Amino acid sequence: MSRTRALIVVGLLVVFVIAGGVVMSAVSQHGGKARTFDVVVTHAATMVPDTLKANQNDTVTINVHSDVTGEVHLHVYDIAFSAVAGQVVSRTFKADKTCSCDLEWESTAHPLGVLVVSP
């Protein structure tokens, strides 16, 4: 094999290895994004949207709008949103645990929705 052909083969191998590494990194890397959810709680009974989705290591911000005063509780992460009627309360946290985390109206334990954190 000529020296030129050998250099071409080596060059192609290097390109394939680099391209493969970039693709594998992009496919295997989940999370690390900023996710913001605006939810509306009505009569301490319903939440829209009722399902929030994030990936592990995302930075999650949940903004709770409620028409009544009380506490919305996010299980697993143990985060309380002290809702005040007509105001917005926000919490930001790192989604470092995978879960199907319930959100509930604390005083009645009424389920409002779920935060799903995928690996």
RADA-V154636 format. One record per residue. N is the residue number from 0. RES is the residue in one letter. PHI is phi in whole degrees, -180 to 180 (* if undefined). PSI is psi in degrees with one decimal (999 if undefined). D_FIRST is the distance of its C-alpha to the first C-alpha in Angstrom with 2 decimals. Layout:
<<N	RES	PHI	PSI	D_FIRST> <N	RES	PHI	PSI	D_FIRST>>
//
This chain:
<<0	M	*	140.1	0.00> <1	S	-76	161.2	3.77> <2	R	-63	-37.7	6.60> <3	T	-63	-45.5	8.30> <4	R	-64	-40.4	6.48> <5	A	-61	-42.1	6.71> <6	L	-66	-38.2	10.21> <7	I	-64	-45.0	11.04> <8	V	-62	-45.5	10.49> <9	V	-62	-43.5	12.54> <10	G	-61	-43.6	14.99> <11	L	-64	-41.0	15.60> <12	L	-61	-42.3	16.24> <13	V	-62	-44.2	18.66> <14	V	-61	-45.1	20.39> <15	F	-64	-40.8	20.89> <16	V	-64	-44.8	22.28> <17	I	-65	-46.4	24.62> <18	A	-62	-42.0	25.74> <19	G	-62	-41.0	26.40> <20	G	-64	-40.5	28.43> <21	V	-65	-45.3	30.47> <22	V	-64	-46.3	31.25> <23	M	-62	-39.5	32.21> <24	S	-65	-43.4	34.40> <25	A	-66	-38.4	36.16> <26	V	-74	-39.3	36.83> <27	S	-85	-13.7	38.06> <28	Q	-93	111.1	40.21> <29	H	-116	151.3	43.74> <30	G	89	-177.2	46.75> <31	G	85	3.5	47.42> <32	K	-95	158.4	48.88> <33	A	-87	127.8	52.41> <34	R	-125	128.0	54.51> <35	T	-121	131.3	58.07> <36	F	-123	128.4	60.53> <37	D	-105	115.8	63.92> <38	V	-118	148.2	66.23> <39	V	-118	121.4	69.79> <40	V	-103	127.8	72.23> <41	T	-118	126.2	75.33> <42	H	55	26.5	78.55> <43	A	57	24.9	76.66> <44	A	-127	-30.8	75.60> <45	T	-133	154.7	72.49> <46	M	-135	132.9	69.35> <47	V	-126	125.4	67.18> <48	P	-71	158.3	64.28> <49	D	-98	-6.9	64.77> <50	T	-128	123.8	61.10> <51	L	-114	135.7	58.90> <52	K	-124	133.3	55.18> <53	A	-145	170.4	52.95> <54	N	-110	154.4	49.94> <55	Q	-56	139.2	50.10> <56	N	79	1.2	49.87> <57	D	-70	153.6	51.13> <58	T	-97	115.4	54.00> <59	V	-106	131.0	56.77> <60	T	-118	127.4	59.87> <61	I	-117	123.4	62.67> <62	N	-106	117.8	65.53> <63	V	-104	122.4	68.60> <64	H	-108	126.9	71.26> <65	S	-134	149.5	74.38> <66	D	-94	-2.6	77.77> <67	V	-134	157.3	79.45> <68	T	-88	135.8	79.45> <69	G	167	-167.3	77.96> <70	E	-117	129.4	74.84> <71	V	-99	129.2	71.54> <72	H	-117	130.1	69.71> <73	L	-100	111.2	65.97> <74	H	-72	167.3	65.59> <75	V	73	-52.8	62.81> <76	Y	-85	-14.2	62.39> <77	D	54	54.4	66.20> <78	I	-112	130.2	66.52> <79	A	-104	135.6	69.88> <80	F	-111	108.4	70.42> <81	S	-82	87.4	74.05> <82	A	-73	138.0	74.61> <83	V	-123	128.7	77.45> <84	A	-50	127.3	78.72> <85	G	83	-1.4	77.44> <86	Q	-117	167.6	75.02> <87	V	-110	132.8	71.31> <88	V	-120	134.7	70.14> <89	S	-124	146.7	66.49> <90	R	-137	137.9	64.46> <91	T	-122	135.5	60.86> <92	F	-153	162.7	58.91> <93	K	-88	125.3	55.47> <94	A	-81	77.4	54.71> <95	D	-94	-0.2	53.50> <96	K	-124	136.4	54.80> <97	T	-82	143.2	53.80> <98	C	-175	171.0	56.90> <99	S	-117	87.6	59.06> <100	C	-90	122.7	61.65> <101	D	-75	141.7	65.09> <102	L	-111	130.9	66.98> <103	E	-140	158.5	70.73> <104	W	-81	112.5	74.05> <105	E	-59	-46.1	75.08> <106	S	-65	-27.3	78.87> <107	T	-112	-5.6	78.76> <108	A	59	24.7	75.34> <109	H	-77	125.2	74.72> <110	P	-69	135.7	71.02> <111	L	-110	-35.1	69.71> <112	G	179	-163.9	65.98> <113	V	-147	143.4	62.76> <114	L	-106	118.9	59.83> <115	V	-103	118.0	56.68> <116	V	-111	113.3	54.02> <117	S	-96	151.9	50.74> <118	P	-67	999	48.01>>
//
